[in-house]
Structure formats: C-alpha cells, structure tokens
C-alpha cells in the first residue's frame, strides 16, 4: 500500500466520508492514472439513490472547485460525463 493510499484511508475515516464520497474521492484522486470503468459504474449506480446522489454531487462540486496542485481532481471530475 502506498503512502498516498494510506493517507487517503485515514482522511476518509477522520472526515467520516460515506461510501459514495469515498468512491468519488478515489475516482478523482491525484494519482496519474484514471479511474477504472468498474468504479465509474459503481458511482453511476449510487446516483439512483437520492441520498447517495446528493453525496456524490457534493463531492464532485468540491472537486471542481479545487485548484493549484490538485488540478487532477478537476481534470478527472470532468470524466463524469
């Protein structure tokens, strides 16, 4: 496990993110590779639930407003078309 993955897991626990928010964070991480199609499919399936939809869109909005060194968050969230 890489240090960035470990740090991401700790942040997920500390911030008490939901399953939907964790999946969006994973899909829009700063890792140099893109999200897997299975992860994107899981996120799409979560949006059929009203509560999960709000959580997904909240995290997407947060990622769209990132700047500076987190430019990959913005770039990757645009793959959610």
mmCIF file of the N, C-alpha and C atoms, coordinates in Angstrom:
data_MODEL
# 
_entry.id   MODEL 
# 
loop_
_atom_site.group_PDB 
_atom_site.id 
_atom_site.type_symbol 
_atom_site.label_atom_id 
_atom_site.label_alt_id 
_atom_site.label_comp_id 
_atom_site.label_asym_id 
_atom_site.label_entity_id 
_atom_site.label_seq_id 
_atom_site.pdbx_PDB_ins_code 
_atom_site.Cartn_x 
_atom_site.Cartn_y 
_atom_site.Cartn_z 
_atom_site.occupancy 
_atom_site.B_iso_or_equiv 
_atom_site.pdbx_formal_charge 
_atom_site.auth_seq_id 
_atom_site.auth_comp_id 
_atom_site.auth_asym_id 
_atom_site.auth_atom_id 
_atom_site.pdbx_PDB_model_num 
ATOM 1   N N  . UNK A 1 1  ? 0.858   -1.178 0.000   1.00 0.00 ? 1  UNK A N  1 
ATOM 2   C CA . UNK A 1 1  ? 0.000   0.000  0.000   1.00 0.00 ? 1  UNK A CA 1 
ATOM 3   C C  . UNK A 1 1  ? 0.900   1.235  0.000   1.00 0.00 ? 1  UNK A C  1 
ATOM 4   N N  . UNK A 1 2  ? 0.598   2.159  -0.881  1.00 0.00 ? 2  UNK A N  1 
ATOM 5   C CA . UNK A 1 2  ? 1.401   3.374  -0.969  1.00 0.00 ? 2  UNK A CA 1 
ATOM 6   C C  . UNK A 1 2  ? 1.038   4.341  0.152   1.00 0.00 ? 2  UNK A C  1 
ATOM 7   N N  . UNK A 1 3  ? 1.905   5.294  0.375   1.00 0.00 ? 3  UNK A N  1 
ATOM 8   C CA . UNK A 1 3  ? 1.638   6.270  1.436   1.00 0.00 ? 3  UNK A CA 1 
ATOM 9   C C  . UNK A 1 3  ? 0.440   7.147  1.088   1.00 0.00 ? 3  UNK A C  1 
ATOM 10  N N  . UNK A 1 4  ? 0.257   7.443  -0.210  1.00 0.00 ? 4  UNK A N  1 
ATOM 11  C CA . UNK A 1 4  ? -0.900  8.264  -0.589  1.00 0.00 ? 4  UNK A CA 1 
ATOM 12  C C  . UNK A 1 4  ? -2.207  7.504  -0.354  1.00 0.00 ? 4  UNK A C  1 
ATOM 13  N N  . UNK A 1 5  ? -2.203  6.204  -0.600  1.00 0.00 ? 5  UNK A N  1 
ATOM 14  C CA . UNK A 1 5  ? -3.402  5.395  -0.356  1.00 0.00 ? 5  UNK A CA 1 
ATOM 15  C C  . UNK A 1 5  ? -3.702  5.307  1.136   1.00 0.00 ? 5  UNK A C  1 
ATOM 16  N N  . UNK A 1 6  ? -2.650  5.156  1.920   1.00 0.00 ? 6  UNK A N  1 
ATOM 17  C CA . UNK A 1 6  ? -2.819  5.103  3.373   1.00 0.00 ? 6  UNK A CA 1 
ATOM 18  C C  . UNK A 1 6  ? -3.335  6.444  3.906   1.00 0.00 ? 6  UNK A C  1 
ATOM 19  N N  . UNK A 1 7  ? -2.761  7.535  3.415   1.00 0.00 ? 7  UNK A N  1 
ATOM 20  C CA . UNK A 1 7  ? -3.200  8.875  3.825   1.00 0.00 ? 7  UNK A CA 1 
ATOM 21  C C  . UNK A 1 7  ? -4.664  9.103  3.434   1.00 0.00 ? 7  UNK A C  1 
ATOM 22  N N  . UNK A 1 8  ? -5.047  8.621  2.250   1.00 0.00 ? 8  UNK A N  1 
ATOM 23  C CA . UNK A 1 8  ? -6.428  8.762  1.783   1.00 0.00 ? 8  UNK A CA 1 
ATOM 24  C C  . UNK A 1 8  ? -7.388  7.996  2.690   1.00 0.00 ? 8  UNK A C  1 
ATOM 25  N N  . UNK A 1 9  ? -7.005  6.794  3.122   1.00 0.00 ? 9  UNK A N  1 
ATOM 26  C CA . UNK A 1 9  ? -7.848  5.994  4.016   1.00 0.00 ? 9  UNK A CA 1 
ATOM 27  C C  . UNK A 1 9  ? -8.024  6.675  5.363   1.00 0.00 ? 9  UNK A C  1 
ATOM 28  N N  . UNK A 1 10 ? -6.943  7.259  5.877   1.00 0.00 ? 10 UNK A N  1 
ATOM 29  C CA . UNK A 1 10 ? -7.024  7.963  7.155   1.00 0.00 ? 10 UNK A CA 1 
ATOM 30  C C  . UNK A 1 10 ? -7.955  9.167  7.033   1.00 0.00 ? 10 UNK A C  1 
ATOM 31  N N  . UNK A 1 11 ? -7.826  9.929  5.947   1.00 0.00 ? 11 UNK A N  1 
ATOM 32  C CA . UNK A 1 11 ? -8.711  11.087 5.740   1.00 0.00 ? 11 UNK A CA 1 
ATOM 33  C C  . UNK A 1 11 ? -10.168 10.650 5.640   1.00 0.00 ? 11 UNK A C  1 
ATOM 34  N N  . UNK A 1 12 ? -10.411 9.537  4.966   1.00 0.00 ? 12 UNK A N  1 
ATOM 35  C CA . UNK A 1 12 ? -11.779 9.036  4.831   1.00 0.00 ? 12 UNK A CA 1 
ATOM 36  C C  . UNK A 1 12 ? -12.384 8.730  6.195   1.00 0.00 ? 12 UNK A C  1 
ATOM 37  N N  . UNK A 1 13 ? -11.593 8.161  7.086   1.00 0.00 ? 13 UNK A N  1 
ATOM 38  C CA . UNK A 1 13 ? -12.077 7.817  8.424   1.00 0.00 ? 13 UNK A CA 1 
ATOM 39  C C  . UNK A 1 13 ? -12.249 9.067  9.274   1.00 0.00 ? 13 UNK A C  1 
ATOM 40  N N  . UNK A 1 14 ? -11.244 9.943  9.250   1.00 0.00 ? 14 UNK A N  1 
ATOM 41  C CA . UNK A 1 14 ? -11.285 11.155 10.076  1.00 0.00 ? 14 UNK A CA 1 
ATOM 42  C C  . UNK A 1 14 ? -12.448 12.066 9.682   1.00 0.00 ? 14 UNK A C  1 
ATOM 43  N N  . UNK A 1 15 ? -12.679 12.223 8.370   1.00 0.00 ? 15 UNK A N  1 
ATOM 44  C CA . UNK A 1 15 ? -13.748 13.094 7.898   1.00 0.00 ? 15 UNK A CA 1 
ATOM 45  C C  . UNK A 1 15 ? -15.105 12.397 7.844   1.00 0.00 ? 15 UNK A C  1 
ATOM 46  N N  . UNK A 1 16 ? -15.107 11.105 8.176   1.00 0.00 ? 16 UNK A N  1 
ATOM 47  C CA . UNK A 1 16 ? -16.344 10.327 8.215   1.00 0.00 ? 16 UNK A CA 1 
ATOM 48  C C  . UNK A 1 16 ? -17.100 10.383 6.882   1.00 0.00 ? 16 UNK A C  1 
ATOM 49  N N  . UNK A 1 17 ? -16.362 10.182 5.783   1.00 0.00 ? 17 UNK A N  1 
ATOM 50  C CA . UNK A 1 17 ? -16.972 10.198 4.461   1.00 0.00 ? 17 UNK A CA 1 
ATOM 51  C C  . UNK A 1 17 ? -17.833 8.954  4.254   1.00 0.00 ? 17 UNK A C  1 
ATOM 52  N N  . UNK A 1 18 ? -18.909 9.111  3.510   1.00 0.00 ? 18 UNK A N  1 
ATOM 53  C CA . UNK A 1 18 ? -19.785 7.990  3.178   1.00 0.00 ? 18 UNK A CA 1 
ATOM 54  C C  . UNK A 1 18 ? -19.139 7.141  2.083   1.00 0.00 ? 18 UNK A C  1 
ATOM 55  N N  . UNK A 1 19 ? -19.755 5.998  1.806   1.00 0.00 ? 19 UNK A N  1 
ATOM 56  C CA . UNK A 1 19 ? -19.261 5.112  0.747   1.00 0.00 ? 19 UNK A CA 1 
ATOM 57  C C  . UNK A 1 19 ? -19.233 5.841  -0.591  1.00 0.00 ? 19 UNK A C  1 
ATOM 58  N N  . UNK A 1 20 ? -20.272 6.604  -0.884  1.00 0.00 ? 20 UNK A N  1 
ATOM 59  C CA . UNK A 1 20 ? -20.351 7.335  -2.155  1.00 0.00 ? 20 UNK A CA 1 
ATOM 60  C C  . UNK A 1 20 ? -19.249 8.381  -2.252  1.00 0.00 ? 20 UNK A C  1 
ATOM 61  N N  . UNK A 1 21 ? -19.022 9.112  -1.180  1.00 0.00 ? 21 UNK A N  1 
ATOM 62  C CA . UNK A 1 21 ? -17.985 10.139 -1.181  1.00 0.00 ? 21 UNK A CA 1 
ATOM 63  C C  . UNK A 1 21 ? -16.590 9.528  -1.321  1.00 0.00 ? 21 UNK A C  1 
ATOM 64  N N  . UNK A 1 22 ? -16.377 8.389  -0.699  1.00 0.00 ? 22 UNK A N  1 
ATOM 65  C CA . UNK A 1 22 ? -15.082 7.704  -0.804  1.00 0.00 ? 22 UNK A CA 1 
ATOM 66  C C  . UNK A 1 22 ? -14.832 7.268  -2.233  1.00 0.00 ? 22 UNK A C  1 
ATOM 67  N N  . UNK A 1 23 ? -15.846 6.752  -2.888  1.00 0.00 ? 23 UNK A N  1 
ATOM 68  C CA . UNK A 1 23 ? -15.689 6.309  -4.277  1.00 0.00 ? 23 UNK A CA 1 
ATOM 69  C C  . UNK A 1 23 ? -15.373 7.486  -5.200  1.00 0.00 ? 23 UNK A C  1 
ATOM 70  N N  . UNK A 1 24 ? -16.030 8.618  -4.994  1.00 0.00 ? 24 UNK A N  1 
ATOM 71  C CA . UNK A 1 24 ? -15.746 9.800  -5.816  1.00 0.00 ? 24 UNK A CA 1 
ATOM 72  C C  . UNK A 1 24 ? -14.335 10.301 -5.539  1.00 0.00 ? 24 UNK A C  1 
ATOM 73  N N  . UNK A 1 25 ? -13.927 10.305 -4.268  1.00 0.00 ? 25 UNK A N  1 
ATOM 74  C CA . UNK A 1 25 ? -12.558 10.717 -3.928  1.00 0.00 ? 25 UNK A CA 1 
ATOM 75  C C  . UNK A 1 25 ? -11.539 9.804  -4.594  1.00 0.00 ? 25 UNK A C  1 
ATOM 76  N N  . UNK A 1 26 ? -11.823 8.502  -4.628  1.00 0.00 ? 26 UNK A N  1 
ATOM 77  C CA . UNK A 1 26 ? -10.914 7.556  -5.263  1.00 0.00 ? 26 UNK A CA 1 
ATOM 78  C C  . UNK A 1 26 ? -10.854 7.790  -6.773  1.00 0.00 ? 26 UNK A C  1 
ATOM 79  N N  . UNK A 1 27 ? -12.011 8.037  -7.375  1.00 0.00 ? 27 UNK A N  1 
ATOM 80  C CA . UNK A 1 27 ? -12.068 8.242  -8.824  1.00 0.00 ? 27 UNK A CA 1 
ATOM 81  C C  . UNK A 1 27 ? -11.387 9.541  -9.246  1.00 0.00 ? 27 UNK A C  1 
ATOM 82  N N  . UNK A 1 28 ? -11.377 10.539 -8.371  1.00 0.00 ? 28 UNK A N  1 
ATOM 83  C CA . UNK A 1 28 ? -10.809 11.843 -8.725  1.00 0.00 ? 28 UNK A CA 1 
ATOM 84  C C  . UNK A 1 28 ? -9.511  12.125 -7.980  1.00 0.00 ? 28 UNK A C  1 
ATOM 85  N N  . UNK A 1 29 ? -8.810  11.086 -7.580  1.00 0.00 ? 29 UNK A N  1 
ATOM 86  C CA . UNK A 1 29 ? -7.571  11.261 -6.813  1.00 0.00 ? 29 UNK A CA 1 
ATOM 87  C C  . UNK A 1 29 ? -6.481  11.888 -7.681  1.00 0.00 ? 29 UNK A C  1 
ATOM 88  N N  . UNK A 1 30 ? -5.387  12.271 -7.056  1.00 0.00 ? 30 UNK A N  1 
ATOM 89  C CA . UNK A 1 30 ? -4.246  12.858 -7.767  1.00 0.00 ? 30 UNK A CA 1 
ATOM 90  C C  . UNK A 1 30 ? -3.350  11.807 -8.409  1.00 0.00 ? 30 UNK A C  1 
ATOM 91  N N  . UNK A 1 31 ? -3.740  10.545 -8.352  1.00 0.00 ? 31 UNK A N  1 
ATOM 92  C CA . UNK A 1 31 ? -2.940  9.501  -8.976  1.00 0.00 ? 31 UNK A CA 1 
ATOM 93  C C  . UNK A 1 31 ? -2.863  9.759  -10.480 1.00 0.00 ? 31 UNK A C  1 
ATOM 94  N N  . UNK A 1 32 ? -1.721  9.434  -11.114 1.00 0.00 ? 32 UNK A N  1 
ATOM 95  C CA . UNK A 1 32 ? -1.549  9.759  -12.536 1.00 0.00 ? 32 UNK A CA 1 
ATOM 96  C C  . UNK A 1 32 ? -2.418  8.941  -13.496 1.00 0.00 ? 32 UNK A C  1 
ATOM 97  N N  . UNK A 1 33 ? -3.062  7.899  -13.019 1.00 0.00 ? 33 UNK A N  1 
ATOM 98  C CA . UNK A 1 33 ? -3.926  7.095  -13.895 1.00 0.00 ? 33 UNK A CA 1 
ATOM 99  C C  . UNK A 1 33 ? -5.385  7.448  -13.624 1.00 0.00 ? 33 UNK A C  1 
ATOM 100 N N  . UNK A 1 34 ? -6.223  7.144  -14.585 1.00 0.00 ? 34 UNK A N  1 
ATOM 101 C CA . UNK A 1 34 ? -7.645  7.466  -14.462 1.00 0.00 ? 34 UNK A CA 1 
ATOM 102 C C  . UNK A 1 34 ? -8.410  6.423  -13.667 1.00 0.00 ? 34 UNK A C  1 
ATOM 103 N N  . UNK A 1 35 ? -9.667  6.711  -13.373 1.00 0.00 ? 35 UNK A N  1 
ATOM 104 C CA . UNK A 1 35 ? -10.498 5.760  -12.626 1.00 0.00 ? 35 UNK A CA 1 
ATOM 105 C C  . UNK A 1 35 ? -10.870 4.565  -13.496 1.00 0.00 ? 35 UNK A C  1 
ATOM 106 N N  . UNK A 1 36 ? -11.084 3.432  -12.849 1.00 0.00 ? 36 UNK A N  1 
ATOM 107 C CA . UNK A 1 36 ? -11.472 2.236  -13.593 1.00 0.00 ? 36 UNK A CA 1 
ATOM 108 C C  . UNK A 1 36 ? -12.931 2.358  -14.027 1.00 0.00 ? 36 UNK A C  1 
ATOM 109 N N  . UNK A 1 37 ? -13.267 1.638  -15.068 1.00 0.00 ? 37 UNK A N  1 
ATOM 110 C CA . UNK A 1 37 ? -14.647 1.676  -15.550 1.00 0.00 ? 37 UNK A CA 1 
ATOM 111 C C  . UNK A 1 37 ? -15.596 1.053  -14.532 1.00 0.00 ? 37 UNK A C  1 
ATOM 112 N N  . UNK A 1 38 ? -15.112 0.071  -13.768 1.00 0.00 ? 38 UNK A N  1 
ATOM 113 C CA . UNK A 1 38 ? -15.972 -0.542 -12.752 1.00 0.00 ? 38 UNK A CA 1 
ATOM 114 C C  . UNK A 1 38 ? -16.268 0.442  -11.625 1.00 0.00 ? 38 UNK A C  1 
ATOM 115 N N  . UNK A 1 39 ? -15.284 1.261  -11.244 1.00 0.00 ? 39 UNK A N  1 
ATOM 116 C CA . UNK A 1 39 ? -15.510 2.278  -10.215 1.00 0.00 ? 39 UNK A CA 1 
ATOM 117 C C  . UNK A 1 39 ? -16.494 3.333  -10.719 1.00 0.00 ? 39 UNK A C  1 
ATOM 118 N N  . UNK A 1 40 ? -16.334 3.741  -11.953 1.00 0.00 ? 40 UNK A N  1 
ATOM 119 C CA . UNK A 1 40 ? -17.254 4.730  -12.525 1.00 0.00 ? 40 UNK A CA 1 
ATOM 120 C C  . UNK A 1 40 ? -18.679 4.162  -12.596 1.00 0.00 ? 40 UNK A C  1 
ATOM 121 N N  . UNK A 1 41 ? -18.784 2.873  -12.901 1.00 0.00 ? 41 UNK A N  1 
ATOM 122 C CA . UNK A 1 41 ? -20.090 2.216  -12.941 1.00 0.00 ? 41 UNK A CA 1 
ATOM 123 C C  . UNK A 1 41 ? -20.726 2.160  -11.557 1.00 0.00 ? 41 UNK A C  1 
ATOM 124 N N  . UNK A 1 42 ? -19.919 1.873  -10.536 1.00 0.00 ? 42 UNK A N  1 
ATOM 125 C CA . UNK A 1 42 ? -20.429 1.850  -9.162  1.00 0.00 ? 42 UNK A CA 1 
ATOM 126 C C  . UNK A 1 42 ? -20.940 3.229  -8.749  1.00 0.00 ? 42 UNK A C  1 
ATOM 127 N N  . UNK A 1 43 ? -20.211 4.270  -9.116  1.00 0.00 ? 43 UNK A N  1 
ATOM 128 C CA . UNK A 1 43 ? -20.641 5.636  -8.793  1.00 0.00 ? 43 UNK A CA 1 
ATOM 129 C C  . UNK A 1 43 ? -21.940 5.961  -9.516  1.00 0.00 ? 43 UNK A C  1 
ATOM 130 N N  . UNK A 1 44 ? -22.033 5.559  -10.777 1.00 0.00 ? 44 UNK A N  1 
ATOM 131 C CA . UNK A 1 44 ? -23.259 5.801  -11.537 1.00 0.00 ? 44 UNK A CA 1 
ATOM 132 C C  . UNK A 1 44 ? -24.444 5.081  -10.897 1.00 0.00 ? 44 UNK A C  1 
ATOM 133 N N  . UNK A 1 45 ? -24.237 3.852  -10.447 1.00 0.00 ? 45 UNK A N  1 
ATOM 134 C CA . UNK A 1 45 ? -25.306 3.105  -9.784  1.00 0.00 ? 45 UNK A CA 1 
ATOM 135 C C  . UNK A 1 45 ? -25.738 3.765  -8.481  1.00 0.00 ? 45 UNK A C  1 
ATOM 136 N N  . UNK A 1 46 ? -24.784 4.346  -7.758  1.00 0.00 ? 46 UNK A N  1 
ATOM 137 C CA . UNK A 1 46 ? -25.110 5.021  -6.496  1.00 0.00 ? 46 UNK A CA 1 
ATOM 138 C C  . UNK A 1 46 ? -26.015 6.232  -6.708  1.00 0.00 ? 46 UNK A C  1 
ATOM 139 N N  . UNK A 1 47 ? -25.955 6.833  -7.872  1.00 0.00 ? 47 UNK A N  1 
ATOM 140 C CA . UNK A 1 47 ? -26.741 8.050  -8.106  1.00 0.00 ? 47 UNK A CA 1 
ATOM 141 C C  . UNK A 1 47 ? -28.240 7.776  -8.239  1.00 0.00 ? 47 UNK A C  1 
ATOM 142 N N  . UNK A 1 48 ? -28.648 6.521  -8.290  1.00 0.00 ? 48 UNK A N  1 
ATOM 143 C CA . UNK A 1 48 ? -30.074 6.211  -8.325  1.00 0.00 ? 48 UNK A CA 1 
ATOM 144 C C  . UNK A 1 48 ? -30.708 6.305  -6.936  1.00 0.00 ? 48 UNK A C  1 
ATOM 145 N N  . UNK A 1 49 ? -29.877 6.387  -5.915  1.00 0.00 ? 49 UNK A N  1 
ATOM 146 C CA . UNK A 1 49 ? -30.339 6.582  -4.544  1.00 0.00 ? 49 UNK A CA 1 
ATOM 147 C C  . UNK A 1 49 ? -30.275 8.079  -4.248  1.00 0.00 ? 49 UNK A C  1 
ATOM 148 N N  . UNK A 1 50 ? -31.360 8.665  -3.764  1.00 0.00 ? 50 UNK A N  1 
ATOM 149 C CA . UNK A 1 50 ? -31.440 10.115 -3.564  1.00 0.00 ? 50 UNK A CA 1 
ATOM 150 C C  . UNK A 1 50 ? -30.359 10.614 -2.610  1.00 0.00 ? 50 UNK A C  1 
ATOM 151 N N  . UNK A 1 51 ? -30.141 9.914  -1.518  1.00 0.00 ? 51 UNK A N  1 
ATOM 152 C CA . UNK A 1 51 ? -29.142 10.345 -0.529  1.00 0.00 ? 51 UNK A CA 1 
ATOM 153 C C  . UNK A 1 51 ? -27.734 10.231 -1.115  1.00 0.00 ? 51 UNK A C  1 
ATOM 154 N N  . UNK A 1 52 ? -27.437 9.101  -1.743  1.00 0.00 ? 52 UNK A N  1 
ATOM 155 C CA . UNK A 1 52 ? -26.116 8.896  -2.333  1.00 0.00 ? 52 UNK A CA 1 
ATOM 156 C C  . UNK A 1 52 ? -25.873 9.884  -3.471  1.00 0.00 ? 52 UNK A C  1 
ATOM 157 N N  . UNK A 1 53 ? -26.926 10.211 -4.226  1.00 0.00 ? 53 UNK A N  1 
ATOM 158 C CA . UNK A 1 53 ? -26.789 11.185 -5.313  1.00 0.00 ? 53 UNK A CA 1 
ATOM 159 C C  . UNK A 1 53 ? -26.322 12.524 -4.764  1.00 0.00 ? 53 UNK A C  1 
ATOM 160 N N  . UNK A 1 54 ? -26.922 12.967 -3.672  1.00 0.00 ? 54 UNK A N  1 
ATOM 161 C CA . UNK A 1 54 ? -26.539 14.243 -3.063  1.00 0.00 ? 54 UNK A CA 1 
ATOM 162 C C  . UNK A 1 54 ? -25.085 14.187 -2.573  1.00 0.00 ? 54 UNK A C  1 
ATOM 163 N N  . UNK A 1 55 ? -24.682 13.059 -2.025  1.00 0.00 ? 55 UNK A N  1 
ATOM 164 C CA . UNK A 1 55 ? -23.298 12.912 -1.549  1.00 0.00 ? 55 UNK A CA 1 
ATOM 165 C C  . UNK A 1 55 ? -22.311 12.922 -2.713  1.00 0.00 ? 55 UNK A C  1 
ATOM 166 N N  . UNK A 1 56 ? -22.644 12.213 -3.793  1.00 0.00 ? 56 UNK A N  1 
ATOM 167 C CA . UNK A 1 56 ? -21.781 12.179 -4.981  1.00 0.00 ? 56 UNK A CA 1 
ATOM 168 C C  . UNK A 1 56 ? -21.642 13.585 -5.561  1.00 0.00 ? 56 UNK A C  1 
ATOM 169 N N  . UNK A 1 57 ? -22.764 14.258 -5.740  1.00 0.00 ? 57 UNK A N  1 
ATOM 170 C CA . UNK A 1 57 ? -22.719 15.589 -6.348  1.00 0.00 ? 57 UNK A CA 1 
ATOM 171 C C  . UNK A 1 57 ? -22.021 16.596 -5.438  1.00 0.00 ? 57 UNK A C  1 
ATOM 172 N N  . UNK A 1 58 ? -22.161 16.456 -4.131  1.00 0.00 ? 58 UNK A N  1 
ATOM 173 C CA . UNK A 1 58 ? -21.455 17.343 -3.206  1.00 0.00 ? 58 UNK A CA 1 
ATOM 174 C C  . UNK A 1 58 ? -19.950 17.192 -3.332  1.00 0.00 ? 58 UNK A C  1 
ATOM 175 N N  . UNK A 1 59 ? -19.483 15.956 -3.423  1.00 0.00 ? 59 UNK A N  1 
ATOM 176 C CA . UNK A 1 59 ? -18.043 15.721 -3.568  1.00 0.00 ? 59 UNK A CA 1 
ATOM 177 C C  . UNK A 1 59 ? -17.553 16.147 -4.952  1.00 0.00 ? 59 UNK A C  1 
ATOM 178 N N  . UNK A 1 60 ? -18.362 15.921 -5.987  1.00 0.00 ? 60 UNK A N  1 
ATOM 179 C CA . UNK A 1 60 ? -17.991 16.372 -7.334  1.00 0.00 ? 60 UNK A CA 1 
ATOM 180 C C  . UNK A 1 60 ? -17.846 17.891 -7.340  1.00 0.00 ? 60 UNK A C  1 
ATOM 181 N N  . UNK A 1 61 ? -18.779 18.587 -6.736  1.00 0.00 ? 61 UNK A N  1 
ATOM 182 C CA . UNK A 1 61 ? -18.722 20.049 -6.671  1.00 0.00 ? 61 UNK A CA 1 
ATOM 183 C C  . UNK A 1 61 ? -17.468 20.504 -5.919  1.00 0.00 ? 61 UNK A C  1 
ATOM 184 N N  . UNK A 1 62 ? -17.166 19.823 -4.829  1.00 0.00 ? 62 UNK A N  1 
ATOM 185 C CA . UNK A 1 62 ? -15.971 20.167 -4.052  1.00 0.00 ? 62 UNK A CA 1 
ATOM 186 C C  . UNK A 1 62 ? -14.721 19.971 -4.904  1.00 0.00 ? 62 UNK A C  1 
ATOM 187 N N  . UNK A 1 63 ? -14.665 18.872 -5.640  1.00 0.00 ? 63 UNK A N  1 
ATOM 188 C CA . UNK A 1 63 ? -13.509 18.589 -6.502  1.00 0.00 ? 63 UNK A CA 1 
ATOM 189 C C  . UNK A 1 63 ? -13.396 19.589 -7.647  1.00 0.00 ? 63 UNK A C  1 
ATOM 190 N N  . UNK A 1 64 ? -14.533 20.023 -8.190  1.00 0.00 ? 64 UNK A N  1 
ATOM 191 C CA . UNK A 1 64 ? -14.497 21.006 -9.280  1.00 0.00 ? 64 UNK A CA 1 
ATOM 192 C C  . UNK A 1 64 ? -13.920 22.338 -8.818  1.00 0.00 ? 64 UNK A C  1 
ATOM 193 N N  . UNK A 1 65 ? -14.048 22.638 -7.558  1.00 0.00 ? 65 UNK A N  1 
ATOM 194 C CA . UNK A 1 65 ? -13.556 23.905 -7.021  1.00 0.00 ? 65 UNK A CA 1 
ATOM 195 C C  . UNK A 1 65 ? -12.126 23.831 -6.500  1.00 0.00 ? 65 UNK A C  1 
ATOM 196 N N  . UNK A 1 66 ? -11.459 22.688 -6.658  1.00 0.00 ? 66 UNK A N  1 
ATOM 197 C CA . UNK A 1 66 ? -10.051 22.571 -6.276  1.00 0.00 ? 66 UNK A CA 1 
ATOM 198 C C  . UNK A 1 66 ? -9.189  23.350 -7.259  1.00 0.00 ? 66 UNK A C  1 
ATOM 199 N N  . UNK A 1 67 ? -8.004  23.723 -6.823  1.00 0.00 ? 67 UNK A N  1 
ATOM 200 C CA . UNK A 1 67 ? -7.093  24.456 -7.691  1.00 0.00 ? 67 UNK A CA 1 
ATOM 201 C C  . UNK A 1 67 ? -5.656  24.169 -7.272  1.00 0.00 ? 67 UNK A C  1 
ATOM 202 N N  . UNK A 1 68 ? -4.730  24.736 -7.989  1.00 0.00 ? 68 UNK A N  1 
ATOM 203 C CA . UNK A 1 68 ? -3.321  24.580 -7.648  1.00 0.00 ? 68 UNK A CA 1 
ATOM 204 C C  . UNK A 1 68 ? -2.818  23.174 -7.880  1.00 0.00 ? 68 UNK A C  1 
ATOM 205 N N  . UNK A 1 69 ? -2.183  22.608 -6.864  1.00 0.00 ? 69 UNK A N  1 
ATOM 206 C CA . UNK A 1 69 ? -1.565  21.290 -7.017  1.00 0.00 ? 69 UNK A CA 1 
ATOM 207 C C  . UNK A 1 69 ? -2.589  20.181 -7.206  1.00 0.00 ? 69 UNK A C  1 
ATOM 208 N N  . UNK A 1 70 ? -3.862  20.449 -6.940  1.00 0.00 ? 70 UNK A N  1 
ATOM 209 C CA . UNK A 1 70 ? -4.918  19.439 -7.098  1.00 0.00 ? 70 UNK A CA 1 
ATOM 210 C C  . UNK A 1 70 ? -5.618  19.528 -8.458  1.00 0.00 ? 70 UNK A C  1 
ATOM 211 N N  . UNK A 1 71 ? -4.898  19.951 -9.477  1.00 0.00 ? 71 UNK A N  1 
ATOM 212 C CA . UNK A 1 71 ? -5.505  20.117 -10.791 1.00 0.00 ? 71 UNK A CA 1 
ATOM 213 C C  . UNK A 1 71 ? -6.070  18.815 -11.340 1.00 0.00 ? 71 UNK A C  1 
ATOM 214 N N  . UNK A 1 72 ? -5.517  17.666 -10.939 1.00 0.00 ? 72 UNK A N  1 
ATOM 215 C CA . UNK A 1 72 ? -6.049  16.387 -11.434 1.00 0.00 ? 72 UNK A CA 1 
ATOM 216 C C  . UNK A 1 72 ? -7.458  16.129 -10.924 1.00 0.00 ? 72 UNK A C  1 
ATOM 217 N N  . UNK A 1 73 ? -7.792  16.636 -9.737  1.00 0.00 ? 73 UNK A N  1 
ATOM 218 C CA . UNK A 1 73 ? -9.164  16.479 -9.228  1.00 0.00 ? 73 UNK A CA 1 
ATOM 219 C C  . UNK A 1 73 ? -10.144 17.084 -10.226 1.00 0.00 ? 73 UNK A C  1 
ATOM 220 N N  . UNK A 1 74 ? -9.845  18.290 -10.675 1.00 0.00 ? 74 UNK A N  1 
ATOM 221 C CA . UNK A 1 74 ? -10.723 18.988 -11.617 1.00 0.00 ? 74 UNK A CA 1 
ATOM 222 C C  . UNK A 1 74 ? -10.740 18.260 -12.953 1.00 0.00 ? 74 UNK A C  1 
ATOM 223 N N  . UNK A 1 75 ? -9.568  17.857 -13.421 1.00 0.00 ? 75 UNK A N  1 
ATOM 224 C CA . UNK A 1 75 ? -9.477  17.163 -14.701 1.00 0.00 ? 75 UNK A CA 1 
ATOM 225 C C  . UNK A 1 75 ? -10.270 15.854 -14.675 1.00 0.00 ? 75 UNK A C  1 
ATOM 226 N N  . UNK A 1 76 ? -10.110 15.083 -13.616 1.00 0.00 ? 76 UNK A N  1 
ATOM 227 C CA . UNK A 1 76 ? -10.764 13.780 -13.551 1.00 0.00 ? 76 UNK A CA 1 
ATOM 228 C C  . UNK A 1 76 ? -12.265 13.883 -13.301 1.00 0.00 ? 76 UNK A C  1 
ATOM 229 N N  . UNK A 1 77 ? -12.697 14.902 -12.589 1.00 0.00 ? 77 UNK A N  1 
ATOM 230 C CA . UNK A 1 77 ? -14.127 15.021 -12.343 1.00 0.00 ? 77 UNK A CA 1 
ATOM 231 C C  . UNK A 1 77 ? -14.861 15.347 -13.644 1.00 0.00 ? 77 UNK A C  1 
ATOM 232 N N  . UNK A 1 78 ? -14.154 15.897 -14.608 1.00 0.00 ? 78 UNK A N  1 
ATOM 233 C CA . UNK A 1 78 ? -14.765 16.164 -15.913 1.00 0.00 ? 78 UNK A CA 1 
ATOM 234 C C  . UNK A 1 78 ? -14.980 14.892 -16.722 1.00 0.00 ? 78 UNK A C  1 
ATOM 235 N N  . UNK A 1 79 ? -14.468 13.746 -16.249 1.00 0.00 ? 79 UNK A N  1 
ATOM 236 C CA . UNK A 1 79 ? -14.724 12.472 -16.916 1.00 0.00 ? 79 UNK A CA 1 
ATOM 237 C C  . UNK A 1 79 ? -16.076 11.902 -16.508 1.00 0.00 ? 79 UNK A C  1 
ATOM 238 N N  . UNK A 1 80 ? -16.788 12.572 -15.614 1.00 0.00 ? 80 UNK A N  1 
ATOM 239 C CA . UNK A 1 80 ? -18.072 12.088 -15.116 1.00 0.00 ? 80 UNK A CA 1 
ATOM 240 C C  . UNK A 1 80 ? -19.219 12.400 -16.071 1.00 0.00 ? 80 UNK A C  1 
ATOM 241 N N  . UNK A 1 81 ? -18.939 12.632 -17.319 1.00 0.00 ? 81 UNK A N  1 
ATOM 242 C CA . UNK A 1 81 ? -19.982 12.983 -18.290 1.00 0.00 ? 81 UNK A CA 1 
ATOM 243 C C  . UNK A 1 81 ? -20.840 11.809 -18.630 1.00 0.00 ? 81 UNK A C  1 
# 
